[in-house]
């Protein structure tokens, strides 16, 4: 995709946002299929213990590490979007190769740590003894291929940063279909259970990383990844970490608070763990919407920030907020109305369904308000203002949830624990909205 064909810095705003948004949304859907299909296949063809192993403690730890690295990857996306918008080709090339060097180093390092620490993590999270062995196996296989996950995320983020949201979608569709086929073969045919879905995911993610790397090497006019040029450029690394480190820290601490809650939920037994893990797969529909808008807003604002088009930034943020909030309201209603049916697709166990609906009755009330936090923080991130939104999230989400679980409702009921989710979404959304309007005026006045 060349810059002349990129309409992010020109054209009708709402059309360009939607044109960019929908491929990301569909791509996010297929990316979520990796773990969702893992859970669905083991739930149907193995047993609920296998489903709990994939969706419970192991899934929470994976989200913690991948969330941190994805947050760091966002720094590369923002940096490349800004250089692309300002048409600085030298810095764009340096950022590209620095991002890939960073992906390789972090993928190897965190992969080794994940494999080595898996037993300790599973033990720390008070995992049910019935689930310990399978959870450790799933974690170790997943983290042995972590480098592929990070390379794909970096590569796809780079393509999206320059306005190409379609080809990452095609890669995801192909690899998600490959994952489904391998899941069914390894689990339903060979009976490998948790090992089968873990290996299927590893293979599929390896293929996706190879394809996206090839696209950047051979099929992306205006950008060319040269393997021999992959190295760390100091200025590019600083810019990537300036945005990415706070985002990664925020994401990882989100996950830590969720892991704490997961460890508490583990004490309620296998049925509750299974219900909680299943709901995490279902309400990913909402988070896919938010994730897609986050990428769209980050890219849109990042490029227009590079081009210094302030009015276009304001209009894009407002349009995105309306679309995001409206989508979340509709989906919240639908997910709650059909929640029992959706849970039953994963695991036809009435005890699990009943617990799941108890959780949904609390969670669904707060989904939509999160739109304000997602859109405003994405816009500020794209402009390089990440510290305050990060602090808001750390205090309003992470710290509050820890305090709630450990000190306000210690030993509380399931409902008392779960209610901290919508409460934190409301608190953080209010604070981030206030800060956005305060800071945006000063960014525009300063012109940087």
N, C-alpha and C positions, 0 to 999 in steps of 0.2 A: 504494500500500500504506500503510495507516494504522498507527499504532503499536499500536492495540488488537489487530490481527491478527498482530502480529509476536511469535513465540514464542521468539525467541533468548534472551531473559532469563528464560524460564520453560519448563515442559514437560520431557519426557523428553529427556535430552541427546543420546544417540546417535541417536535418531530425528531430532531437529532438525538435527544436524550432517549426516546423510545427506540429508535433505530439501533442505538448502541446498547440500550438496556436489555432488550429481549434476548439477543444471543447470549449475553452474560447470564441472564436468569435461566435460560434453558441449559446452558453449560453448567451452571451451579447445580441444577437439578441432576444432571448426569454425574457430576462429581460426587454428589451426595449418595448416588446409587451404589458407590463402592461399599460403604459401610452399611447402608440400608439393605442392600441385597444380601450382604453377609448375614445380617441379623434375620432377614426373612427366610433365607434358605436353611440356616441352622435351626430356626424356630419351627419350621415345617418338616424338615427331614432329619433333624437330630432330636433335641429335647430342650425344655425351657432352661435347664442348667447351662447348656451350650449357648443359648441366646443371652442369658445373663452374663456369661463370661465375655462374650463379644461386646455387649452393650454397656456393661457395668463399669467396674474399676478399670479394666483395660482401656475401654473407650474413653473414660475420663482422662487417663494419663496421656493417651494419644492426643486428645484435644489440647491438653496443656502444652505439649512440646510443639505440635504442628501449629497451634495458635501463636505461640511465641515466634516461631520462624516465619510464619505467614505475615505477622506484624512487621517483622524486619524486612520482609519482601516488599511490603507496601512502601517502604522508603525508596526502594528502587523504582517502583511504579511512579511515584510522585516526582522523583528526580528526573526520570526520562521524559515524563509528560511535560515538565517545565522546560527542559532543553529542547524538546521537539516543538513546543509552542513558540519558543524564542528563536528557533532555527539555528541553534548553535551546534553544528555537526561534530566538531572536535570533542566537545564535552559530552555530547550524546554518545559517541563511540566509546569514550573512556568509561562512562557510566554503564554501558552495555557489558563490557568485558569485566569490569569490577563486580557487577551484579552476579555474573556467572562464576567468578572466582569465589565470591562469598557463598554462593549456593553450594558449591562443591565442598568447601572447607566445613561449613556448618552442617551439611548433610552427613558427612563422614563422622565428624566429632560427636554430634548428638545421637547418631545411629549407634555408635559404640557405647555411649553412656546409657542409652535406652536398653540395649541388650544386657549390659552388665548389672544395671540397677533394677531390672524388672521384678525379681523376687522381693526386694526390700520395699518397693513401691506397693506391690500387691498386699504385702503384710501390713504396711503402714495404714492402708485404707480399710483395714479390718474386714477384708473380703471373706465371705462365707467359705469355710473349709471345703465345701463341695465344689467351689469354683476356682480355687487357687491354682491348681495345676494347669487347667485349660487357659486361664487368664495369662499366666506366665508364658505359655507356649505362643499364644496369639501375639502378645507384646513383642517377644523376641523375633518372631518371623517378620512382623511389621517393621520393627526398627532396623532390621538388617537391610531393608530396602528404602530407608528414609531418604537417602540421597536422591532417589528418583522422584519422590514426592516434592522435595524442595526445588529440584531443577525444573520440574514441570511448572510449579507455581511461579517461579521466577520468570521462566520463559513465556508463559501465558500472560503474566502481568506486564511484561515488556511489550508484547503484541497489543494488548489492550491499551497501554499507555499511549501508543501512537495512533489509536483509533480503530484497530483491527480486532473486533470482538467476534468475528465469524469463524475464523480458522481455529482458535482455541476451542470453540464449540464443536466443530467437526471432529477434532481430536478426542474430545471428551465423549462424544456419542460413540465413536468407534471403540474406544477403550472400555467404556461402561458396558457395551454389548459383549465385548470380549470377557469382561469380568463376570457377567451373568452366566455366560456359557461355561466358563471354567469353574465357577461356584457350583453349578448344577452337576457338572461332571465329577468334580472332586468329592462333593458331599453326597448327592443323591445316588450317583453311580458307584463310586469307589468307597463311600462311607467314611471319609476322612474327618468329618466333623469340623471342629475349630481349626485344625491344621489345614484342611482343605480350603476354607474361605480365606485364611491368612495368605497362603501361597498364591491363590487366585488373584488377590488384591496386589500382591507384590509384583507378579508378572505383568498385570495390566498397567500398573503405574510405571513400570520400567519402559514399557512400549510407549506410553504417552510422553515420557521425558525425552526419548530418542526422537520422536516425531517432531516435537516442538523445537528441539535443538536444530534439527535439520532445516526446518522452516526459517529459522533465524540465520542459518549459515548460507542457504541457497535460494530462498524464495521470499525475501522481504526487501524490496527496493527501498533505499534510503537507510537501511541498516544491514550490516553484515557481521555476523559473529565469526571470528577467526580463532580457531582453537589455540593456535600458537600465541595469540595476543591476549589470552585470558590471564589477567593479573590484577593486583590491587593498585588502583590509582588513588593516592591519598585524598585528594580533594573530593573525588567521587564517593569514596568510602565514607568520608565525614558527612557529606550531604545525605547519603543513604541512611547512615546511623542516626543523624539528627532527627529525621522523621521516623525511621523504622524502629529505633530502640525504645522510645516511649510507647509506640504502638504495640511492639512485641511484649514489652513489660505489662502493659495494660491487658493484653489478651491472655498472657500467662497467669496473671494474678486473678483474672476472671476464672480461669480454669482451676487455680488453686482453691478459690472459694467454692467452686462447684465440686472439687474433689473432697473438700471438707464435708459438704452437704452429702455427697455420695457415700462417704464413710459413715455418716449418721444414718442414711437410708439403708445401708447394708445391715444395720442392726435390726431392721424390721422384718428380715427374712427374704427368701428367694422370690416369692410372689411380688413383693414390693419392689425389689431390685429389678425384676423382669418388667414390671409395669413402668417404672421410671426410665429404664433404658429404652423401652418401646416408644414411650412418649417423646423421648429425645429424638427419635427417628421421625415421628409424625410432625412435631412442631418445627422440624427443620424446614418445612414448607414456608413458615413465616420468616425464618432466618435466611432462607434463600432469597426471598424478596428483599430483605434488608441488605444482604450481602451484595446483591446485584446493583441496588441503588447506591451502595457505598462505592463500588468500583466505578460506576457511571459518573457519580458526582466527583469523585477524586480525579478521574481522568479529565472530565469536562472542566472543572474548576482549575486543575493543574495547568492545562494547556492555555486556558484563557488568562490565568495569572501570569504565565510566561509572556503572553501577548499584551498584558496590561489592559484587558477589556473588563472593567469593573462592573459596568451596567449589565453586561452579559452574565457575569458571575452571579449577581444578585437575582436576576430573573431565573437563572438555571436552578439556583438553590430553592427558590419559592415554588417553582413548578415541580421539582423533584419531591419536595415535602408534601405537597398536596397529593401527588400520585402515590407516594409511599404510604402515607397515613390512610388514604382511602382503601388501598389494597389490603393493608393489615386489618382494618375493620371488617371487611368482607370475609377474609380468610379466617379471622378469629371466630366469627359466627359459624362458618361452615365446619371448621375443625371441631368446635364444641358440639354442634348438632349431630355430626356423624362420627364422633370420637369413638363410641363403643364399636361401631362397625370397623373402623380403621385399626383399632387395637386388635380386634378379632382376626384381622387378616394376618397379623404377625404370629399371634399365639391364641388359639381357640380355647382359652381357659377362663371361665367365668370369674374366678377369684381375681385373676390378673386384670380383667376388664373392669371390674368394679373398683379396684384400687386406682386404676388409670383414670377413670372418670372422676373420681374424687380429686385427683391432681389437676385434671383439665378444668374443673369447675373454678379453681383458683387462678391458674395460669392464664386462661383465656381472657380474663378481665383486664389484664395489663399489657397485652401484646402491642396494641396500636400506639400507645403513648411513647414507646421506644423509638418511633419514627423521628421524633424531634432530636433525640440524642444522636441517632445514626446519621442523619443528613447534616446537621450543623457541625458535628465533629469531623465528618468526612471533608466538608468544605474547608474548615480550618486546617486540617491535616494537609490538604492539597496546596495550601498557601504557606506551609511550613510552620504553622502555629499549632504545635501538638502538646506542649507541656501542660497548659491549664486543663484542656479537655481530659488529658491523661490523669491528672490529679483528681479531677471531679469523679472520674470513673473509679479510680482506686479507692477513694474515700467513700463515695456514695454507693458503690456496688460491693467491692471486695471487703473493705473494712466493716461496713455495715452488716454484711451477711455473716462474717466471722463473729462479730459481737452478738448478733441476733441468735445464732446457733449455740454459741458457747456460754453466753451470759444471760440473755433475755429469756430464751426458752430451752434451757438445757434439759435434756430428757423429755422434750415436748412431743406432742402428737405429730403425725405426718402433716396434717393441715397447718399446724403452727409453724412447722419448718418451711414448708413450701411457700407460704405467704410472703416470705422475704423477697421473693423474685419480683412480683409486681410492685412491691413497695420501693425497691431500689430503682426500678425502671422509672418510676414517677419522680423520685428525688433527683436523679441524674439528668433527666430530660429538662426539668425546670431550671437547674443550675446551668446546663450547657446552653440553653436558649438565651438566658440572660447574658452569659459571657459572649455568645456569638454576636449579638447586636451591639454590645459594647466594643468588641475588638474589631469587627468588620469596618466600622466607621474610621477607625484609626489606621487600619491597613490601607484603605483607599486614600486617606488624607496624606499618608506618607508616600504612597505610590510604590511600595515594595512589600 
